[in-house]
Amino acid sequence: MTAHQKPYKSDALRSVHLTARDLHSVGAIDKATMREFDVACLTHTRPLEPEEIRHIREEAQMSQSVFAMALNVTTSLISQWERGEKKPSGPSLKLLALAHRKGIEAIL
């Protein structure tokens, strides 16, 4: 998958989303409706491997404790994620995925 492709739940939802995107670009649907199509059509955030989490933190040049503060979790939890003992989920996974794609500045 290239950087410009979006991960769709199915081929049918891909078609629906692309149509909605085109309608949005010509002003036929508003931003809020487009966000609803994004949520409905795009896949959820994929799990991150321990090495990926460590890489995000190291690229940001942050200690585990500072990284934990940025994500509003404990230092112990960061350590457990990086060792593969636990996996991030929910809002933490979304923040990590955003930091992974756009850099730590996107969540600060």
C-alpha positions in Angstrom: 0.0 0.0 0.0 1.4 3.4 -0.9 1.3 6.4 1.4 -1.6 7.9 -0.6 -3.9 4.8 -0.5 -6.4 4.5 2.3 -7.2 1.1 4.0 -10.8 0.4 3.2 -13.0 -2.2 4.9 -14.2 -3.6 1.6 -14.2 -2.8 -2.2 -17.8 -1.6 -1.9 -17.0 0.8 0.9 -14.0 2.0 -1.1 -16.4 3.0 -3.9 -18.8 4.7 -1.4 -16.0 6.6 0.2 -14.4 7.8 -3.0 -17.9 9.0 -4.2 -18.4 10.8 -0.9 -14.9 12.4 -1.2 -15.7 13.7 -4.7 -19.1 15.1 -3.5 -17.3 16.8 -0.6 -14.7 18.3 -3.0 -17.5 20.0 -5.0 -19.3 21.1 -1.8 -22.2 18.7 -2.1 -21.6 17.3 1.4 -20.1 19.0 4.4 -17.0 18.2 6.5 -19.0 16.6 9.3 -20.7 14.2 6.9 -17.4 13.4 5.3 -16.0 12.5 8.7 -18.9 10.1 9.1 -18.0 8.4 5.8 -14.4 8.2 6.9 -15.3 6.4 10.1 -17.8 4.1 8.3 -15.6 3.2 5.4 -12.0 3.1 6.6 -10.4 0.4 8.6 -9.6 0.8 12.2 -6.1 1.5 13.4 -3.9 -1.6 13.1 -2.0 -2.9 16.2 1.6 -1.7 16.5 4.5 -4.0 17.2 6.7 -3.3 20.3 9.6 -2.3 18.0 7.3 0.3 16.3 6.3 1.8 19.6 10.0 2.0 20.7 10.8 3.6 17.3 8.1 6.3 17.6 9.5 7.2 21.1 13.1 7.1 20.0 12.4 9.2 16.9 10.8 11.8 19.2 13.9 11.7 21.3 11.9 11.0 24.4 12.5 9.0 27.5 9.8 6.5 28.5 8.6 8.8 31.2 8.2 11.8 28.9 6.6 9.7 26.2 4.2 8.4 28.9 3.2 11.9 29.8 2.6 12.8 26.2 0.2 9.8 25.9 -1.3 10.3 29.4 -0.3 6.8 30.5 2.2 5.4 33.0 5.9 4.8 32.3 5.3 1.2 33.3 2.7 0.8 30.6 5.1 2.2 27.9 7.7 -0.3 29.1 5.2 -3.1 28.9 4.2 -2.1 25.4 7.8 -1.9 24.2 8.5 -5.4 25.7 5.3 -6.8 24.1 3.8 -7.7 27.5 0.7 -5.6 26.7 -0.7 -4.0 23.6 -2.0 -0.5 23.3 -5.7 -0.1 22.5 -8.4 2.5 22.2 -7.3 6.1 22.5 -3.7 5.2 23.2 -3.5 3.2 20.0 -5.0 6.1 18.0 -2.5 8.5 19.5 0.4 6.2 18.8 -0.8 5.6 15.2 -1.1 9.4 14.7 2.4 9.9 16.1 3.7 7.1 13.9 2.2 8.6 10.7 2.8 12.3 11.4 5.4 12.6 14.1 5.1 13.2 17.8 4.3 16.9 17.2 0.8 15.8 15.9 -0.2 14.7 19.4 1.5 17.4 21.6 
